């Protein structure tokens, strides 16, 4: 999904009409440092105000500052290849084959006549003035402002200028199409796929080999089900042409298979526990509204595999620290103490998990509480770069607030024997400029689907309380 782009000032009128000239706002470059190469055959124009803002944001260790420095290096590489006549545009393909258009830099003072109500000194208005000037100069060629700033786009459209969001960072146009990890089988599934079916048992699991027209549409580790008098819940283990191998899932809704005293309350929770407890699955993503049980199930699975099975050495939990209200300022203490106020979800769920064994008594629960505390580490995202986690159970909470680049930084921290679990609700994004379609969580769900060591489940039903469920529906 490549954003349609623009072309040079010295092209023939016929070619100029076919391509567009995109004027980029600074926030586009700082949001996606590779955006210069995302406009195919079209041309890009960078106003001097954009370069000034880029320069102002280059200092610091934040993600924005790093992106600003990366864009500056990319521009330096492109400009170094510039011809003597820089006004004719610099070919972008010298730095990347993805784009065949040209890059134009503002080389002259532009006497833009803005409406009297727009403050001339404001950077956004200066860029809008540049767009007005270019529209008049290059008519009938289409000049488009690209900005992540909604208000800036509204102002531009109010002045009769073309403006659009930067959408090349979106994984999906419609998040309703996002992979859910669960598929309902049609009623006639066994009529079409039961012929010549093979079945066998291995390591305590029941397998089926089926053939039929629906098989090519299945993905490895996807869950399939059929409700009825004899419900069928299975997971796809492999797909080859029109042949698939299915295995029955373990029933974690039964007390016999409880995980740290927790049993699955619905179908999707059962599927989620099958992924969380499977040592062959290294990467798990769980999406769902508040109260669907994402954190509780993940912590229960982590504690069981750390303390009971010794599969992992400890649980590491991290999350993006985006405040919902006003920031309360600097927090005292160590890294873990600073992160504690952000970890209310962890504390709430641990309180539930510590009371699952009613027979242990107060002393027993206190001992369990101390043991759990020694095996759960809370880490800040700010110090993740360069680390390697070996044999850990890594939980990334509120992952919808991460960009795809931040998500890549975190997941690539996983060393041998480490399992990574990403939790989030893409309908509850607090980070500026991120949307449901461009969230890092959406990105990894889409990119990891079908991988034999990864799995995803979208949890549908809230299990918090009847009050919370009713509030979610009516408020």
C-alpha positions in Angstrom: 0.0 0.0 0.0 2.3 2.8 -1.3 1.2 6.4 -1.0 0.9 7.9 -4.5 3.6 10.5 -5.0 4.7 13.5 -7.0 7.2 14.6 -9.7 9.8 17.2 -10.7 9.2 20.8 -11.8 11.1 20.4 -15.1 9.0 17.5 -16.5 6.8 17.7 -19.5 3.2 18.9 -18.8 1.8 15.5 -19.7 4.0 13.7 -17.2 3.6 16.4 -14.6 -0.2 15.9 -14.6 0.2 12.1 -14.2 2.4 12.5 -11.0 1.8 14.4 -7.8 3.9 16.7 -5.7 3.8 15.8 -2.0 4.7 18.5 0.6 5.8 16.6 3.8 5.1 17.9 7.3 7.9 17.3 9.9 5.8 14.8 11.9 5.6 12.5 8.9 9.4 12.3 8.7 9.8 11.8 12.5 7.0 9.2 12.6 8.5 7.1 9.7 12.1 8.0 8.8 11.8 5.9 5.6 8.8 8.0 4.4 11.0 9.7 1.8 11.0 6.4 -0.2 7.3 5.6 0.1 6.0 7.7 -2.7 6.8 5.6 -5.8 7.1 7.8 -9.0 5.9 10.9 -7.3 7.9 13.9 -6.1 8.5 15.2 -2.6 8.9 18.8 -1.5 10.5 19.8 1.8 9.8 23.3 3.0 12.6 25.1 5.0 10.2 25.2 8.0 10.2 21.3 8.0 14.0 21.2 7.9 14.1 23.7 10.8 11.7 21.7 12.9 13.7 18.5 12.1 16.8 20.2 13.4 15.1 21.3 16.6 14.1 17.7 17.5 17.4 16.0 16.8 18.8 16.1 20.3 18.0 13.5 23.0 17.6 9.8 23.3 13.9 9.6 22.6 12.4 7.7 19.6 11.5 11.0 18.0 15.1 12.3 18.3 16.5 9.1 16.9 14.1 9.3 13.9 15.0 12.9 13.3 18.7 12.1 13.2 18.0 9.1 10.8 16.1 11.4 8.5 18.9 14.0 8.5 21.4 11.3 7.6 19.2 10.1 4.8 18.8 13.6 3.4 22.5 14.1 3.6 23.0 11.0 1.5 20.5 12.1 -1.1 21.8 15.7 -1.3 25.4 14.5 -1.7 24.2 12.9 -5.0 22.6 16.1 -6.1 23.3 17.6 -9.5 24.7 21.1 -9.9 21.2 22.4 -10.5 19.5 21.5 -7.2 16.3 23.4 -8.2 15.5 20.8 -10.8 15.1 18.2 -8.1 17.3 15.4 -6.7 16.6 11.8 -7.9 15.6 9.8 -4.8 16.4 6.5 -6.4 20.1 7.2 -5.8 19.5 6.2 -2.2 16.7 3.7 -2.7 15.2 1.8 -5.6 11.8 1.9 -4.0 11.2 5.4 -5.2 11.7 6.9 -8.7 10.6 10.5 -8.1 12.6 13.5 -7.1 13.2 15.4 -3.9 12.8 19.2 -4.0 14.1 21.5 -1.3 12.9 25.1 -0.7 15.7 27.2 -2.3 13.9 30.6 -2.4 11.9 32.8 -0.1 8.2 32.2 -0.7 6.0 35.2 -0.3 2.9 33.3 0.7 -0.2 35.5 1.3 -2.0 33.7 4.1 -5.5 34.7 5.3 -5.3 37.5 7.9 -6.6 35.1 10.7 -3.6 32.7 10.3 -0.6 33.7 12.4 2.3 34.2 10.0 5.0 33.1 12.5 3.6 29.7 13.2 5.5 26.8 11.5 2.3 25.0 10.4 1.0 28.1 8.7 4.3 28.6 7.0 4.1 25.2 5.5 0.5 25.8 4.4 1.7 29.0 2.8 4.3 27.0 0.8 1.6 24.6 -0.3 -0.5 27.5 -1.6 2.5 28.9 -3.5 3.3 25.6 -5.1 -0.3 25.0 -6.1 -0.4 28.3 -8.0 3.0 27.8 -9.6 2.5 24.2 -10.7 -1.2 24.2 -11.7 -2.8 22.0 -13.0 -0.4 19.6 -11.3 -1.7 18.2 -8.0 0.1 19.4 -4.9 -0.8 17.6 -1.7 0.1 18.3 1.9 0.9 15.1 3.9 0.7 15.5 7.7 -0.1 13.4 10.7 -1.5 16.6 12.4 -5.3 16.5 12.0 -5.8 20.2 12.7 -3.3 21.1 10.1 -5.1 19.0 7.5 -8.4 20.7 8.5 -6.9 24.1 8.1 -5.4 23.2 4.7 -8.7 21.9 3.4 -10.5 24.9 4.7 -8.2 27.0 2.4 -9.0 24.8 -0.6 -5.8 22.8 -0.5 -5.4 19.0 -0.9 -4.3 17.4 2.4 -4.1 13.8 3.5 -2.8 11.6 6.3 0.4 9.6 5.9 -1.0 6.1 5.5 2.0 4.0 4.4 2.5 3.0 8.0 -0.9 1.3 8.2 -0.8 -2.5 8.1 -4.5 -2.7 7.3 -7.0 -0.2 6.1 -9.8 -1.9 8.1 -8.8 -3.5 11.4 -12.0 -5.6 11.2 -9.9 -7.6 8.7 -7.2 -8.3 11.2 -6.4 -11.9 11.8 -8.2 -13.2 14.9 -6.5 -16.6 15.2 -9.9 -18.3 15.5 -12.1 -19.7 12.7 -15.6 -21.3 13.0 -16.0 -24.3 10.8 -19.2 -24.6 8.6 -21.7 -27.2 9.4 -20.9 -29.3 6.3 -17.1 -29.2 7.1 -16.9 -33.0 7.8 -19.0 -33.8 4.7 -16.5 -32.0 2.5 -13.3 -32.9 4.4 -14.0 -36.2 6.2 -13.4 -38.4 3.2 -10.2 -40.5 3.6 -9.5 -38.8 6.9 -6.7 -40.2 9.0 -6.5 -40.1 12.8 -3.8 -41.1 15.3 -2.6 -40.4 18.8 0.9 -39.2 19.7 2.4 -38.0 23.0 -1.1 -37.8 24.5 -2.6 -35.7 21.7 -5.1 -36.7 19.0 -4.3 -35.8 15.4 -6.4 -35.7 12.3 -5.3 -35.4 8.7 -8.0 -33.9 6.5 -8.3 -32.9 2.9 -10.7 -30.4 1.3 -11.3 -27.0 -0.3 -11.2 -25.0 3.0 -7.7 -26.2 3.9 -5.6 -23.7 1.8 -7.3 -20.9 3.7 -6.1 -22.1 7.1 -2.9 -21.0 8.8 -0.5 -22.9 11.0 -1.4 -22.6 14.7 -4.8 -21.2 13.9 -7.6 -22.5 16.1 -10.8 -23.9 14.5 -14.0 -25.0 16.2 -17.4 -26.3 15.6 -20.1 -26.0 18.3 -23.0 -28.4 18.7 -23.9 -31.5 20.6 -20.3 -32.7 20.3 -18.1 -29.6 20.2 -14.9 -29.8 18.2 -11.9 -27.5 19.2 -8.7 -28.0 17.3 -5.5 -26.3 16.3 -3.9 -26.4 12.8 -0.4 -28.0 13.0 0.5 -28.0 9.4 -0.9 -27.1 6.0 0.3 -28.5 2.6 -1.8 -27.8 -0.4 -5.3 -29.1 0.3 -4.1 -31.3 3.2 -3.9 -30.2 6.8 -3.0 -31.8 10.1 -5.2 -30.8 13.1 -4.7 -31.6 16.7 -7.4 -31.5 19.5 -6.6 -28.7 22.0 -6.3 -29.4 25.7 -9.4 -28.5 27.7 -8.1 -25.8 30.2 -11.7 -25.2 31.3 -11.5 -28.4 33.3 -10.2 -28.2 36.8 -7.9 -31.1 36.1 -5.8 -28.8 33.8 -6.1 -25.6 35.8 -3.1 -23.3 35.4 -2.0 -21.8 38.8 -5.6 -22.4 40.0 -7.1 -20.6 36.9 -9.4 -22.3 34.5 -10.6 -21.0 31.1 -14.1 -19.4 31.2 -14.7 -19.4 27.5 -13.6 -20.8 24.2 -11.0 -18.1 23.4 -9.5 -18.2 26.8 -9.0 -21.9 26.4 -7.3 -21.3 23.0 -5.1 -18.6 24.6 -3.9 -21.0 27.4 -3.0 -23.6 24.8 -0.6 -21.1 23.2 0.7 -19.8 26.5 1.5 -23.3 27.9 3.0 -24.7 24.7 6.8 -24.6 24.8 7.0 -24.9 21.0 5.3 -21.4 20.7 7.8 -18.7 21.2 5.7 -15.7 20.4 2.1 -15.1 21.5 -0.2 -12.1 20.9 -3.4 -11.6 22.8 -5.9 -8.9 21.8 -9.1 -8.1 23.6 -11.1 -5.5 25.4 -10.6 -4.7 29.1 -11.6 -7.6 31.3 -11.2 -10.4 28.8 -8.4 -12.0 31.0 -5.3 -11.3 28.9 -3.0 -10.4 31.8 -4.4 -12.9 34.3 -4.1 -15.9 31.9 -0.6 -14.8 30.9 0.7 -14.4 34.5 -0.9 -17.7 35.5 0.8 -19.5 32.6 4.1 -17.7 33.4 4.1 -18.6 37.1 3.3 -22.2 36.4 6.2 -22.5 33.9 8.6 -20.6 36.0 7.9 -22.0 39.5 6.3 -25.4 38.9 7.9 -26.6 35.6 11.2 -24.5 35.7 10.9 -24.0 32.0 11.8 -20.3 32.3 14.0 -18.7 34.9 11.8 -15.6 35.6 9.0 -13.4 34.4 9.9 -10.0 33.0 7.1 -7.6 32.5 7.2 -4.2 30.8 4.8 -1.7 29.3 4.7 1.7 27.7 4.4 4.5 30.3 1.7 6.7 28.6 -0.4 8.5 31.3 -4.2 8.7 30.8 -4.5 12.0 32.7 -2.0 14.6 33.6 1.6 13.4 34.3 2.4 13.4 38.0 6.1 14.3 37.5 9.3 12.5 38.3 9.0 9.4 40.5 11.6 8.5 43.1 13.4 5.2 43.6 15.0 2.5 41.5 13.9 1.5 38.0 11.4 -1.1 39.5 10.1 1.4 42.0 9.5 4.0 39.3 7.6 1.4 37.2 5.4 0.3 40.1 2.7 3.0 39.6 2.3 1.8 36.0 1.9 -1.8 37.0 -1.5 -1.7 38.7 -2.7 -4.4 36.4 0.2 -6.7 37.5 -0.6 -6.1 41.2 -4.4 -6.7 40.7 -3.8 -9.9 38.9 -1.2 -11.2 41.4 -3.7 -10.6 44.2 -6.1 -12.9 42.4 -3.4 -15.6 41.7 -2.2 -15.5 45.3 -5.6 -16.5 46.6 -6.2 -19.5 44.3 -5.0 -21.9 47.0 -7.5 -21.5 49.8 -6.0 -24.4 51.8 -2.5 -22.8 52.1 -3.5 -20.5 55.0 -2.1 -17.1 55.7 1.5 -18.2 56.2 1.5 -20.3 53.1 0.1 -17.4 51.0 2.7 -15.1 52.5 5.5 -17.5 51.5 4.0 -17.8 48.0 3.8 -14.0 47.7 7.5 -13.6 48.6 8.5 -16.4 46.2 6.5 -14.8 43.4 8.0 -11.4 44.0 11.5 -12.9 43.5 10.6 -14.3 40.1 8.8 -11.3 38.6 10.9 -8.4 37.4 9.4 -5.1 36.2 11.5 -3.3 33.6 11.2 0.0 31.7 11.2 0.1 27.9 13.7 2.9 28.1 16.5 0.5 28.9 15.7 -2.4 26.6 18.0 -1.5 23.7 21.0 -3.8 23.5 19.8 -6.3 26.1 19.4 -10.0 25.5 16.9 -12.1 27.5 17.8 -15.7 27.9 15.3 -18.3 29.1 12.8 -15.6 30.2 9.0 -15.3 30.0 8.7 -11.7 28.7 5.4 -10.0 28.9 4.8 -6.7 26.9 1.7 -5.1 28.3 -0.3 -2.3 26.6 1.5 -3.2 23.4 -0.9 -1.2 21.2 0.9 1.9 22.2 4.2 0.8 20.6 5.2 1.7 17.0 6.3 -1.2 14.7 9.9 -0.1 15.1 9.7 -0.2 18.9 8.0 -3.6 18.7 10.8 -4.9 16.6 13.4 -3.5 19.1 11.7 -5.4 21.9 11.0 -8.7 20.2 14.6 -9.0 18.9 15.8 -8.9 22.6 14.6 -12.5 22.9 17.5 -14.9 23.3 17.5 -18.8 23.4 14.6 -20.3 25.4 12.7 -17.0 25.8 9.0 -16.7 25.2 7.5 -13.3 24.3 3.8 -12.5 25.0 2.3 -9.2 23.7 -1.0 -8.0 25.3 -3.2 -5.1 24.2 -6.4 -3.6 23.0 -6.0 -1.7 19.7 -9.2 0.2 20.5 -7.5 1.9 23.4 -4.4 3.7 21.9 -3.0 6.6 23.9 0.1 7.4 21.8 -0.1 10.4 19.5 0.0 9.6 15.7 -0.7 5.9 16.2 -3.9 4.4 15.0 -5.5 1.0 15.0 -4.1 0.3 11.6 -0.5 1.6 12.3 0.0 0.2 15.8 2.9 -2.1 16.4 0.6 -4.7 17.9 -1.5 -4.8 14.7 1.8 -5.0 12.8 3.2 -8.1 14.6 -0.2 -9.9 14.5 -0.3 -9.5 10.7 3.4 -10.4 10.2 3.6 -13.4 12.5 0.4 -15.1 11.4 1.1 -18.6 10.0 4.5 -18.9 11.7 4.9 -22.4 13.2 6.3 -21.0 16.5 3.9 -18.1 16.9 0.2 -17.8 17.7 -2.5 -15.3 18.1 -6.0 -15.2 19.7 -8.5 -12.3 19.9 -10.4 -12.6 23.1 -14.1 -11.7 22.7 -15.9 -12.0 26.0 -15.3 -10.0 29.1 -15.1 -12.0 32.3 -14.5 -9.3 34.8 -18.0 -8.8 36.3 -21.6 -8.2 35.1 -21.2 -4.5 36.0 -18.0 -4.2 33.8 -19.6 -6.1 30.9 -22.8 -4.0 31.0 -20.7 -0.7 31.2 -18.6 -1.8 28.2 -21.9 -2.2 26.2 -23.8 0.9 27.2 -21.1 3.5 27.9 
